[in-house]
Amino acid sequence: MIKTGKITPCLWFDDQAEDAARYYTGIFKDSRITNVTRYGKAGVEVHGRPAGSVMVVAFELEGQPFTALNGGPHFKFNEAVSFQVQCETQEEIDYYWDKLAAGGDPNARQCGWLKDRYGLSWQVVPRMEPFFFRDETSPGAERAMVAMLKMKKMDLAELERAYKG
């Protein structure tokens, strides 16, 4: 039986589901591919995929279940949905930013957001980010916001300096 959560994000790919799942599980610790399902002969007139080709890949990133579907070129990712990667240190921010941004859209990077090589949006952010903005009227929060809006990759030390004044 395949382990799934109550809510499992399903990512629609043209035909890169297995490649993407391998890519993501290679980046995140405690991650794995749990199942690969292939198209059969039935329904080929509807889905248009060759029998034996990958249909769905089930995988986990840090214990969070995902599915990746090879559904064809009908739908593309956009920034309306993104995944947040909460980081404890600048080293962690740098690691996830560099790995996820590699081969992605260099023009789609702002305030910790990036778009990966598959067009999926990610937010690589410090876990303490809400601390900087918990009181939006404070001078520290305003300075941190001004600093953040100038960043592509988050710079934790710069956010802290701006917040403290």
C-alpha positions in Angstrom: 0.0 0.0 0.0 1.3 3.5 -0.9 1.6 5.9 2.0 -0.3 9.1 1.4 -1.2 12.0 3.6 -4.7 13.4 3.9 -3.7 16.2 1.5 -1.1 15.3 -1.1 0.0 17.9 -3.7 -0.2 16.6 -7.3 2.2 18.2 -9.7 1.3 18.0 -13.4 4.2 17.6 -15.8 4.2 17.1 -19.6 6.4 14.0 -19.4 9.1 14.8 -16.8 7.4 13.4 -13.7 10.0 10.8 -12.9 12.9 13.1 -13.7 11.5 15.8 -11.5 10.8 13.4 -8.6 14.4 12.2 -8.8 15.7 15.8 -8.9 13.7 16.8 -5.9 14.5 13.7 -3.8 18.1 14.3 -4.6 17.9 17.8 -3.0 15.9 17.2 0.2 17.1 15.0 3.0 14.8 12.3 4.2 13.2 12.0 0.8 12.5 9.1 -1.5 10.4 7.9 -4.4 7.8 5.5 -3.1 6.1 4.2 -6.2 6.0 4.5 -10.0 2.8 3.7 -11.9 2.9 3.2 -15.7 0.2 3.7 -18.3 -1.4 0.6 -19.7 -2.9 0.0 -23.1 -6.4 1.0 -21.8 -7.4 4.6 -22.5 -4.6 5.4 -24.9 -7.1 7.2 -27.1 -7.8 9.5 -24.2 -4.4 10.1 -22.5 -2.3 9.6 -25.7 0.6 8.1 -23.7 2.4 4.9 -24.8 1.8 1.8 -22.8 4.6 1.3 -20.3 5.5 5.0 -20.0 5.4 6.7 -16.6 2.0 7.9 -15.5 2.4 8.8 -11.8 5.4 9.0 -9.5 4.7 9.0 -5.7 7.5 10.6 -3.7 8.2 12.2 -0.3 10.2 15.3 0.5 11.1 15.6 4.2 8.1 13.2 4.9 5.6 15.3 2.9 4.0 13.1 0.2 3.7 14.3 -3.4 2.6 12.9 -6.6 3.9 13.8 -10.0 1.7 13.1 -13.0 2.7 12.9 -16.7 -0.4 14.5 -18.0 0.8 16.2 -21.2 1.4 19.8 -22.2 -2.1 21.0 -21.3 -1.2 22.8 -18.1 1.9 24.7 -16.8 3.0 25.8 -13.4 2.6 29.4 -12.4 3.4 31.6 -9.3 -0.1 31.2 -7.9 1.2 28.0 -6.1 4.6 27.7 -4.5 6.3 25.6 -1.9 8.0 27.2 1.1 11.4 25.8 2.3 11.8 27.1 5.9 15.6 27.4 6.6 17.4 27.8 10.0 20.7 29.2 8.7 22.2 31.2 5.8 24.0 28.0 4.8 20.7 26.2 4.4 19.2 29.1 2.5 22.2 29.0 0.2 22.0 25.3 -0.3 18.3 25.1 -1.2 18.5 28.3 -3.3 21.4 27.0 -5.4 20.0 23.6 -5.9 16.4 24.6 -6.7 17.4 27.6 -8.8 19.9 25.6 -11.0 18.6 25.6 -14.5 15.5 27.6 -13.6 14.2 31.0 -14.7 16.8 33.7 -13.6 14.2 36.4 -14.1 11.7 34.8 -11.7 13.7 35.5 -8.5 12.6 38.0 -5.9 12.3 38.1 -2.1 13.3 34.4 -1.7 11.1 33.2 -4.5 12.5 31.3 -7.5 11.3 29.2 -10.3 13.0 25.8 -10.9 13.9 24.1 -14.1 10.4 22.6 -14.3 8.7 26.0 -13.8 7.6 25.2 -10.2 7.9 28.1 -7.8 9.6 27.8 -4.5 10.1 30.2 -1.6 13.5 29.7 0.2 13.0 31.7 3.4 14.4 32.0 6.9 12.3 30.3 9.5 12.5 33.5 11.6 11.1 35.7 8.8 7.7 36.1 10.6 9.7 37.6 13.5 10.9 40.5 11.4 7.3 41.3 10.3 5.1 40.4 13.3 4.4 44.1 13.9 4.2 45.7 10.5 4.1 49.2 12.0 7.4 48.9 13.9 10.5 50.8 12.4 12.4 47.4 12.5 9.8 45.7 10.4 9.7 48.6 7.9 13.5 48.5 7.5 13.5 44.7 7.1 10.8 45.0 4.5 12.8 47.6 2.5 15.9 45.4 2.7 14.0 42.2 1.7 12.4 43.9 -1.3 15.8 44.5 -2.8 16.9 40.8 -2.4 16.6 37.9 -4.7 18.0 35.2 -2.5 17.3 36.0 1.2 20.3 37.3 3.2 19.6 36.5 6.8 22.4 38.7 8.2 21.2 41.7 6.1 17.6 41.2 7.3 18.8 41.1 10.9 20.9 44.2 10.4 18.0 46.1 8.8 15.6 45.0 11.5 17.9 46.1 14.3 18.7 49.4 12.6 
